[in-house]
Amino acid sequence: MTETAMQMPLTPAQALILPADAHNRSLVDNVHPLTWINPKPAGRYNLVALGAGTAGLVSAAGAAGLGAKVALVERHLMGGDCLNFGCVPSKGLLRAARAAQETREGEAFGVGMPDSISFDFSSAMERMRRLRANISEHDSAHRLSSLGVDVFFGAAKFVARDAVEVGGQTLLFSRAVIATGTRAASPAIDGLARTGFLTNETVFSLTELPRRLAVIGAGPVGCELAQAFRRFGSDVFLLTHGSRILPREDADASGLLARQFEREGIHVAPGANILRAEKQNGAKALVFQQDSQENRVLADEILLAIGRVPNLEGLNLDAAGVAFDKRGVTVDDHLRTSNRRIYAAGDISSVYKFTHAADAMARVVLQNALFFGRKKASALVIPWCTYTDPEVAHVGLYEKEARARGLDLITLTVPLNEVDRAVLDGDENGFARIHAEKRSGRILGATLVARHAGEMISEISLAITAGVGLGTLAKTIHPYPTQAEAWKRLGDEWNRSRLTLRVRNLFERYLSWRR
Ligand SMILES: Cc1cc2nc3c(=O)[nH]c(=O)nc-3n(C[C@H](O)[C@H](O)[C@H](O)COP(=O)(O)OP(=O)(O)OC[C@H]3O[C@@H](n4cnc5c(N)ncnc54)[C@H](O)[C@@H]3O)c2cc1C
């Protein structure tokens, strides 16, 4: 970066990318170059993408690759949440946390351990910043520009049903896609603004390990970061107003993870109603009610992870006739908004707030917006995974949902302590569970709790996408020993369950005759 560039005023998001070390400077050089000059709009665009997170990037790059004239508008950092404040930095940190934990548990594998193990938080954060900067090249303004996309920095705002304004310039479009994502929701907790708090936008800028960390919210983000910081050595308190952690997941999966958290020394407070935050002797205190008792937890940092709110402000959606509500932009199954020229994709319009879902939705938009396609978002098979240790992954229906639809169901479970490779790896804390149609074996959904659940769930996503049933899983040869054999075991179990007493008797008679 040049001297002049360094003296330019930073946008709020650039300023969030701290510390201003070489890694973060090269990140900013990629995702919001300080010397960038917006191009002159080149007539009417086939597609204007608002927001350069996953959904905007995939829409813009995909459309340009098909020969369309495309503009991409980003107000802060290209790559959006995933690259800058979400998946990438969090998974970088989780890996370091796992290394710390594996070292602690080394003795179980016969690895001699010194009396004390030191862990350098600032090195782990530096590693994360370096990897994030390296990965950012892919989402960079220069790369998108080299693909033929006109990249504009500035906040996009609709000024007509077919026009967006950015930095004083008007971009006319035939089609547009709103992909402005979400940000961390902040609860109305009295005193929280005075004590200060972290969100996913600031937690990855820490350079010192908080000795005590209070995490509010026990969804995927809260759980992943609670475990990571505990493994780094923080005293972690995880508060949730719900009755359990990962409340949307299979109750057995969340129970298993809760027991793992307890073993690792994470204090979980379910049913916590936070009354106020206050300063106490240089620390931050959270006062909460639990089981009608008032409690107090002291922390050096408070991390908010209670959910997301859509980035709608300033878009001037009324000028474009685009309907929205407090959950985000309203779309139909083809991802079209109330303005037939305008589509929406990603977190801004979906309950599936995942990078791979944003990517898949952008592809639906490309076909529907540019090629008269009739692709439906409801046809997408979207798996997800919480990257705790063990990981919790899911695809398709939960048992409750399948029963509510009146489906005749069979649910099969194999604990990982019955899968040789999981036992040998010391990964037996988990299970694989499949819900299938009783008669046909068609797979309806699956939950997997396993160290590599995020990798292993794809086999079931493929099976659901291809309409493959449990019988085919049973026929599929899996290498021995692998943890994925759990799926084959469930296929075998289904085959066995179909062997009625009558058929079994017939088999027995036939085989005794063959003796
Ligand atoms: C801590 C954390 C960890 C996560 N981990 C995972 C994970 O492991 N796996 C996974 O699949 N998902 C994960 N997610 C979710 C994932 O980050 C999001 O689902 C994904 O980023 C959504 O992409 P998007 O394109 O819809 O929105 P975003 O990534 O939010 O991008 C939207 C972009 O639009 C820009 N914008 C907003 N308003 C305007 C405007 N008016 N004009 C111009 N630009 C605008 C924003 O600045 C932003 O860059 C995680 C999220 C968090 C917070």
PDBQT file of the ligand as one rigid body, heavy atoms in Angstrom, charges set to zero:
ROOT
HETATM    1  C1  LIG A 601     -19.042 -15.930  12.931  1.00  0.00    +0.000 C 
HETATM    2  C2  LIG A 601     -19.720 -16.529  11.741  1.00  0.00    +0.000 A 
HETATM    3  C3  LIG A 601     -19.312 -17.750  11.260  1.00  0.00    +0.000 A 
HETATM    4  C4  LIG A 601     -19.925 -18.313  10.154  1.00  0.00    +0.000 A 
HETATM    5  N1  LIG A 601     -19.496 -19.531   9.725  1.00  0.00    +0.000 NA
HETATM    6  C5  LIG A 601     -20.088 -20.104   8.652  1.00  0.00    +0.000 A 
HETATM    7  C6  LIG A 601     -19.647 -21.369   8.175  1.00  0.00    +0.000 A 
HETATM    8  O1  LIG A 601     -18.726 -21.976   8.730  1.00  0.00    +0.000 OA
HETATM    9  N2  LIG A 601     -20.256 -21.887   7.086  1.00  0.00    +0.000 N 
HETATM   10  C7  LIG A 601     -21.282 -21.248   6.441  1.00  0.00    +0.000 A 
HETATM   11  O2  LIG A 601     -21.803 -21.764   5.465  1.00  0.00    +0.000 OA
HETATM   12  N3  LIG A 601     -21.721 -20.032   6.869  1.00  0.00    +0.000 NA
HETATM   13  C8  LIG A 601     -21.147 -19.459   7.958  1.00  0.00    +0.000 A 
HETATM   14  N4  LIG A 601     -21.568 -18.224   8.368  1.00  0.00    +0.000 N 
HETATM   15  C9  LIG A 601     -22.654 -17.551   7.614  1.00  0.00    +0.000 C 
HETATM   16  C10 LIG A 601     -22.105 -16.876   6.340  1.00  0.00    +0.000 C 
HETATM   17  O3  LIG A 601     -21.086 -15.972   6.687  1.00  0.00    +0.000 OA
HETATM   18  C11 LIG A 601     -23.221 -16.163   5.601  1.00  0.00    +0.000 C 
HETATM   19  O4  LIG A 601     -24.267 -17.066   5.376  1.00  0.00    +0.000 OA
HETATM   20  C12 LIG A 601     -22.760 -15.604   4.260  1.00  0.00    +0.000 C 
HETATM   21  O5  LIG A 601     -21.748 -14.674   4.451  1.00  0.00    +0.000 OA
HETATM   22  C13 LIG A 601     -23.949 -14.952   3.528  1.00  0.00    +0.000 C 
HETATM   23  O6  LIG A 601     -23.513 -14.363   2.341  1.00  0.00    +0.000 OA
HETATM   24  P1  LIG A 601     -24.331 -13.149   1.681  1.00  0.00    +0.000 P 
HETATM   25  O7  LIG A 601     -23.690 -12.900   0.372  1.00  0.00    +0.000 OA
HETATM   26  O8  LIG A 601     -25.768 -13.437   1.716  1.00  0.00    +0.000 OA
HETATM   27  O9  LIG A 601     -24.137 -11.927   2.684  1.00  0.00    +0.000 OA
HETATM   28  P2  LIG A 601     -22.847 -11.217   3.286  1.00  0.00    +0.000 P 
HETATM   29  O10 LIG A 601     -21.675 -12.113   3.343  1.00  0.00    +0.000 OA
HETATM   30  O11 LIG A 601     -23.307 -10.619   4.568  1.00  0.00    +0.000 OA
HETATM   31  O12 LIG A 601     -22.515 -10.064   2.246  1.00  0.00    +0.000 OA
HETATM   32  C14 LIG A 601     -23.349  -8.956   2.086  1.00  0.00    +0.000 C 
HETATM   33  C15 LIG A 601     -22.510  -7.790   1.596  1.00  0.00    +0.000 C 
HETATM   34  O13 LIG A 601     -23.378  -6.727   1.219  1.00  0.00    +0.000 OA
HETATM   35  C16 LIG A 601     -22.784  -5.500   1.610  1.00  0.00    +0.000 C 
HETATM   36  N5  LIG A 601     -23.836  -4.468   1.689  1.00  0.00    +0.000 N 
HETATM   37  C17 LIG A 601     -24.802  -4.332   2.622  1.00  0.00    +0.000 A 
HETATM   38  N6  LIG A 601     -25.582  -3.277   2.334  1.00  0.00    +0.000 NA
HETATM   39  C18 LIG A 601     -25.100  -2.741   1.200  1.00  0.00    +0.000 A 
HETATM   40  C19 LIG A 601     -25.482  -1.641   0.387  1.00  0.00    +0.000 A 
HETATM   41  N7  LIG A 601     -26.531  -0.854   0.680  1.00  0.00    +0.000 N 
HETATM   42  N8  LIG A 601     -24.755  -1.367  -0.716  1.00  0.00    +0.000 NA
HETATM   43  C20 LIG A 601     -23.698  -2.138  -1.042  1.00  0.00    +0.000 A 
HETATM   44  N9  LIG A 601     -23.286  -3.182  -0.319  1.00  0.00    +0.000 NA
HETATM   45  C21 LIG A 601     -23.992  -3.494   0.773  1.00  0.00    +0.000 A 
HETATM   46  C22 LIG A 601     -22.140  -5.836   2.940  1.00  0.00    +0.000 C 
HETATM   47  O14 LIG A 601     -21.135  -4.894   3.256  1.00  0.00    +0.000 OA
HETATM   48  C23 LIG A 601     -21.585  -7.242   2.676  1.00  0.00    +0.000 C 
HETATM   49  O15 LIG A 601     -20.273  -7.193   2.199  1.00  0.00    +0.000 OA
HETATM   50  C24 LIG A 601     -20.966 -17.631   9.485  1.00  0.00    +0.000 A 
HETATM   51  C25 LIG A 601     -21.384 -16.376   9.952  1.00  0.00    +0.000 A 
HETATM   52  C26 LIG A 601     -20.775 -15.834  11.064  1.00  0.00    +0.000 A 
HETATM   53  C27 LIG A 601     -21.243 -14.487  11.542  1.00  0.00    +0.000 C 
ENDROOT
TORSDOF 0
